[in-house]
Each structure stands twice: as C-alpha cells, then as structure tokens.
Amino acid sequence: MNGKGNEMMRRLATRWTARRAPGRSRAARAVERGFTLLEIMIVLAIMGLIVTGVSIKVFSQLKKAKVSAARIGVKKIGDAAARFMSGPGAGCPKGIEELIAQGELSKNDAKDPWGAAYVFRCPGTQDTEGVDVVSWGPDKTDGTADDIRSWEIQ
C-alpha cells in the first residue's frame, strides 16, 4: 500500500477504537448512550396497562363500598326510628328531620352515599309496625334492582 492508503487505514482504526472505548463492555457503552424512544414508549405502555388494571379494581371496590354504606345507613335510620317509637308517648316520627332533631341521627345520616335523600315512610307499607327506608341506589331511580330497602336487609 502507498502512504496515502496507510494513512487512511490508521485514521479509520483510530476512530473505531475511540468509539469502541477499549476495556469497556458493550453493555456499559449501551448504558452511556441512554434509552431509545421505542424503549421509553414500551415502558410507558406497560405502566399504562398496570394503572388501568389497578383503577378498574379500585373503582369496583368503591362502588361496593357505597352500596355497603347505603345498607348501613338504611339500617341505622330504621334502628333510630325504632328507638324513637319505643320512647314514652312517642309514635311514628314525621320524617328523618325529626329523628335528627331528637338526636337519634346526625345530619350526615340523612343522605345516601350518592347524595340523594333516603325515602322514609312511617308506618311502613312493608313493615306496618315500623318504618320503611329506601335508598334508590347508584342510578337514583325508584323500583330498579339496585334499590336498597329496609325490609330486604336482615
């Protein structure tokens, strides 16, 4: 080879060894370069799937918790009315407001977890000796399957 060819080979060898960083592994060099856009997008997609799965589980548990709280609220109002009616000379309370005024319930007990007022009937049509208390449930519509009724709670 002539002098020009040797010089070119020397330059290429110098560039190649400088890029290769002698003594360093391929993995170490890859870490220094950072992540590719594709790798970042894959990680974000995986994180999105995990967050979606967790959110679905949490929101379903929240719905179950609200239904359970409404059952407890219906029972609490029924028990408060029973205590009120067992008092001396007391008959049926006129409504939940009277139970609150007498100290049997707090103001927070007047609405179900969905923000609607409980339906209160005294004497009840289902429980003629006591009261009927109904929460219309998440759909806030009377007569649907998700209604929570005092006479159905044991």
C-alpha positions in Angstrom: 0.0 0.0 0.0 1.1 3.5 -0.6 1.4 6.2 2.0 -2.0 7.6 1.4 -3.7 4.2 2.0 -1.8 3.6 5.2 -2.8 7.0 6.5 -6.4 6.3 5.8 -6.3 2.9 7.5 -4.7 4.5 10.5 -7.4 7.2 10.8 -10.2 4.6 10.5 -8.6 2.4 13.1 -8.2 5.4 15.4 -11.9 6.4 15.0 -13.1 2.8 15.5 -11.1 2.3 18.7 -12.2 5.7 20.1 -15.8 4.8 19.5 -15.4 1.3 20.9 -13.8 2.6 24.1 -11.3 -0.2 24.8 -11.7 -2.1 28.0 -15.4 -1.4 28.3 -18.1 -3.9 27.6 -20.9 -3.5 25.1 -23.5 -3.2 27.9 -21.5 -0.4 29.6 -21.4 1.5 26.4 -25.2 1.0 25.8 -26.0 2.4 29.3 -24.0 5.6 28.5 -25.9 6.1 25.3 -29.3 6.2 27.1 -32.6 4.7 26.1 -34.2 4.7 22.7 -37.6 6.2 22.1 -39.0 2.8 21.4 -37.8 1.5 24.8 -39.4 4.5 26.6 -42.7 4.0 24.7 -42.8 0.3 25.7 -42.2 1.1 29.4 -44.9 3.8 29.3 -47.4 1.4 27.6 -46.7 -1.2 30.3 -47.2 1.4 33.0 -50.4 2.5 31.4 -51.7 -1.1 31.4 -50.9 -1.5 35.1 -52.5 1.8 36.1 -55.6 0.8 34.1 -55.9 -2.6 35.8 -55.5 -1.0 39.2 -58.0 1.7 38.5 -60.7 -0.8 37.4 -60.2 -2.8 40.6 -60.3 0.3 42.8 -63.4 1.8 41.2 -65.3 -1.5 41.5 -64.4 -1.7 45.2 -65.6 1.9 45.6 -69.0 1.0 44.2 -69.2 -2.0 46.5 -68.3 0.3 49.5 -71.0 2.8 48.6 -73.6 0.0 48.4 -72.4 -1.3 51.8 -72.6 2.2 53.3 -76.1 2.7 52.0 -77.2 -0.6 53.6 -75.7 0.5 56.9 -77.5 3.9 56.5 -80.8 2.3 55.9 -80.4 0.0 58.9 -79.2 3.0 61.1 -82.3 5.0 60.2 -84.6 2.0 60.9 -82.9 1.5 64.3 -83.2 5.2 65.1 -86.9 5.2 64.3 -87.4 2.1 66.4 -85.7 3.8 69.4 -87.8 6.9 68.8 -91.1 4.9 68.7 -90.2 2.9 71.8 -89.9 6.1 73.9 -92.7 7.3 76.2 -95.7 8.6 74.4 -93.9 8.6 71.0 -95.5 7.4 67.8 -94.1 7.4 64.3 -91.6 10.1 63.6 -92.7 12.6 60.9 -89.5 12.1 59.0 -85.8 11.8 59.2 -85.6 15.5 60.2 -87.5 14.7 63.4 -85.0 11.9 64.2 -82.2 14.4 63.7 -83.9 17.0 65.9 -84.4 14.4 68.7 -80.7 13.4 68.5 -81.3 9.9 67.2 -79.4 10.7 63.9 -76.9 13.2 62.7 -77.3 15.4 59.7 -74.8 13.3 57.8 -77.2 10.3 58.0 -80.0 12.0 56.1 -78.5 11.3 52.6 -77.3 8.1 50.9 -73.7 7.8 49.6 -74.9 9.1 46.2 -76.2 12.3 47.7 -79.9 11.6 47.5 -82.2 11.7 50.5 -83.4 8.4 51.9 -87.1 7.7 51.3 -88.8 7.3 54.8 -92.3 6.0 55.5 -93.8 5.6 58.9 -95.8 3.5 59.4 -94.3 1.5 56.6 -96.2 -0.3 53.8 -93.9 -3.3 54.1 -93.2 -3.1 57.8 -96.5 -1.9 59.2 -95.2 -2.0 62.8 -92.1 0.0 61.9 -90.7 2.1 59.1 -89.8 1.6 55.5 -86.5 3.2 54.5 -85.2 3.1 50.9 -82.2 4.3 49.1 -82.6 4.3 45.3 -79.1 3.2 44.8 -76.5 4.4 42.2 -79.0 5.0 39.4 -81.2 7.2 41.8 -84.3 5.6 40.2 -87.2 4.0 42.2 -88.1 0.4 41.5 -84.9 -0.8 40.0 -82.7 -3.8 41.0 -80.1 -1.7 42.7 -82.5 -0.2 45.3 -81.6 -0.8 48.9 -84.8 -1.4 51.0 -85.0 -1.8 54.8 -87.3 -4.8 54.6 -84.8 -6.7 52.5 -81.9 -6.2 54.9 -81.5 -8.7 57.7 
